[in-house]
Amino acid sequence: MSLSFHKVTIVGGGVLGTQIGLMCAYTGHDVTFWLRSEGSIGRTQPKIEQYSSMMLADLENAKKLIGNPMGSFLYPRGLIRSWDGISEEAIDALSVQAKKNFANLVHLELDLAKALEDADIIIEAMAENPQAKIEMYEKMKDLIPAKTILCTNSSTLLPSTFAEYTGRPERYCALHFANTIWKNNTAEVMGHPGTHAAVYDQVVAFADEINMVPLQLHKEQPGYILNSMLVPFLSAAQGLWANEVSDPATIDLTWQLATGAPAGPFKILDIVGLETAYNINQMKPEANEEGSTTWKIGQLLKEKIDKGETGITAGKGFYDYSKEA
């Protein structure tokens, strides 16, 4: 596929930021992660190794699905653009190219000006902290090339909240991904009233270029499509836990047995990351009302975060992943 976007800069090296960058590198884009400090590099490098290994493992496992009637439903859609006529040899070739791309196209940079230089598209993938995002945009705005499109991967915040701080509101919109994006290859594209239509269309094209399915929103909506459904679900589960109705493992088991889902809400929270869940929870007005369910959720999540139990990437969240291969 001919690329319209060549250099991609990811601002932030968290769970989704890392996955987005690796997916861009997988599809042949030159990717630079801007990280705040040497400590950030120490936290991001293991994520890069972890997620690239997971992607390669899913490619290898896809070979076992060839000839399986369920293969067309189960294959990693972001890694294999079309399942029709796929062969083991074609998958092996994808794996070889992926290893080359991960080795040659992924860069870590502490110098913000160097990270943003000549970028075709920048994806801000910071935590859900509005003030931190504003401060980041104000640092970036005079360093971003005129040609560059700026996107936010915010899970719940509206791009119109930040547009004026970017220095390029007409070239700014939201581009939101789901976790394990190489399998759950959704890309929700949401502009704000000042986003130019041509820029919006370019972001839709970029999403397709990195093997995502572009899901176009016609107006701003907190939480987009996915999180407008997912966040209330996760909040309900956390409410059952916080009010001591049941424990996380039982709540997860209930959901899985009743719906056939592969994971329950607390396993999903481990994947999302408890820091992200905490930040979303604390944005609710009731988070400051001592004794409210939302306040209780915040207290419990903070206890786990303070113990370093922040989810899968930390090796422990609601579940212990330290013994998993």
TAFENBEL-V161308 format. One record per residue. N is the residue number from 0. NEAR is the number of other C-alpha atoms within 8 Angstrom. Layout:
((N/NEAR) (N/NEAR))
This chain:
((0/3) (1/3) (2/7) (3/5) (4/9) (5/10) (6/12) (7/16) (8/15) (9/16) (10/13) (11/13) (12/15) (13/10) (14/10) (15/11) (16/14) (17/14) (18/13) (19/11) (20/15) (21/14) (22/12) (23/13) (24/14) (25/12) (26/9) (27/9) (28/13) (29/11) (30/15) (31/14) (32/15) (33/15) (34/13) (35/7) (36/7) (37/8) (38/6) (39/10) (40/10) (41/8) (42/8) (43/11) (44/8) (45/8) (46/12) (47/11) (48/8) (49/8) (50/11) (51/10) (52/8) (53/8) (54/10) (55/10) (56/8) (57/9) (58/13) (59/11) (60/8) (61/12) (62/10) (63/7) (64/11) (65/10) (66/5) (67/7) (68/5) (69/7) (70/11) (71/7) (72/5) (73/7) (74/11) (75/12) (76/12) (77/14) (78/11) (79/9) (80/7) (81/6) (82/8) (83/4) (84/4) (85/9) (86/8) (87/8) (88/6) (89/8) (90/14) (91/9) (92/8) (93/9) (94/11) (95/8) (96/9) (97/10) (98/8) (99/8) (100/12) (101/12) (102/7) (103/6) (104/11) (105/14) (106/7) (107/9) (108/11) (109/10) (110/7) (111/9) (112/7) (113/7) (114/13) (115/12) (116/9) (117/7) (118/14) (119/11) (120/12) (121/14) (122/13) (123/13) (124/14) (125/13) (126/7) (127/12) (128/8) (129/7) (130/6) (131/7) (132/11) (133/10) (134/8) (135/8) (136/10) (137/11) (138/8) (139/10) (140/11) (141/7) (142/9) (143/10) (144/9) (145/4) (146/5) (147/12) (148/10) (149/11) (150/12) (151/13) (152/12) (153/14) (154/9) (155/10) (156/10) (157/12) (158/13) (159/8) (160/7) (161/10) (162/11) (163/9) (164/10) (165/12) (166/9) (167/9) (168/11) (169/8) (170/11) (171/16) (172/14) (173/14) (174/14) (175/11) (176/12) (177/10) (178/9) (179/8) (180/14) (181/11) (182/10) (183/11) (184/14) (185/11) (186/13) (187/14) (188/15) (189/14) (190/14) (191/11) (192/5) (193/7) (194/13) (195/8) (196/6) (197/6) (198/12) (199/13) (200/8) (201/8) (202/10) (203/11) (204/8) (205/10) (206/12) (207/10) (208/10) (209/10) (210/12) (211/12) (212/9) (213/11) (214/8) (215/8) (216/11) (217/5) (218/7) (219/11) (220/7) (221/8) (222/11) (223/13) (224/9) (225/7) (226/10) (227/10) (228/8) (229/8) (230/9) (231/8) (232/9) (233/11) (234/8) (235/8) (236/11) (237/9) (238/11) (239/11) (240/11) (241/11) (242/8) (243/7) (244/7) (245/8) (246/9) (247/9) (248/7) (249/8) (250/12) (251/13) (252/9) (253/8) (254/12) (255/12) (256/8) (257/6) (258/6) (259/7) (260/8) (261/5) (262/8) (263/12) (264/12) (265/12) (266/11) (267/9) (268/12) (269/15) (270/10) (271/11) (272/13) (273/14) (274/9) (275/10) (276/10) (277/11) (278/11) (279/10) (280/11) (281/11) (282/7) (283/8) (284/7) (285/8) (286/13) (287/7) (288/9) (289/7) (290/6) (291/9) (292/9) (293/13) (294/13) (295/12) (296/12) (297/12) (298/8) (299/9) (300/11) (301/9) (302/8) (303/11) (304/11) (305/7) (306/6) (307/8) (308/13) (309/14) (310/16) (311/11) (312/10) (313/9) (314/10) (315/15) (316/13) (317/10) (318/8) (319/8) (320/8) (321/6) (322/5) (323/4) (324/2))
